[in-house]
Amino acid sequence: MADPMDYIDDVKRYDAGADVSQTPTVDERHLESKYEKFMLGKNDKWEFYRDKIGEYRWRRKSTGLIVGASCQGYKQESDCEANAERHGMLGNPNAIGENDNWEIYTDAENKYRWRRKAENGKIVGASAESYASEADCRSNANRNGM
């Protein structure tokens, strides 16, 4: 299997910690919970690239490690950016996916994973790896907007 890094044409980098002022304000309690989720990955970097078939994808990195990634390609760059925002980019100022359902489950190797489903039932996010502990899995899900 080819390394996806071989297919990067264009990469845009976003510093998730760049503009906390974009965090939405509904009420103080709501703001606090949004801010706490945002702070989990405040130093994460966001990369956008085109895969080998020309579709847009994103990945989220922390200290060089991938801690989140799109689980599908997008024909429009704006759709890819909206999915990244749903997963916490820029603090998700538009509250995209606020009513999504989250599932923590064990895979065939008895390790923990998460997946995120939109209100229509479509999977719009999933863990990029499995975790030995449920707590680590939940921590990664929280970083991605749970």
Buried (B, 14 or more C-beta within 10 A) or exposed (E): EEEBEEBBEEEEEBEBBEEEEEBBEEEEEBEEEBBEBBBBBBEBBBBBBBBEEEBBBBBBBBEEEEBBBBBBBBEEBEBBBBBBBBBBBBBBBEBBBEEBEBEBEEEEEEBBBBBBBBEEEEEBBBBBEBBEEBEBBBBBBBBBBB
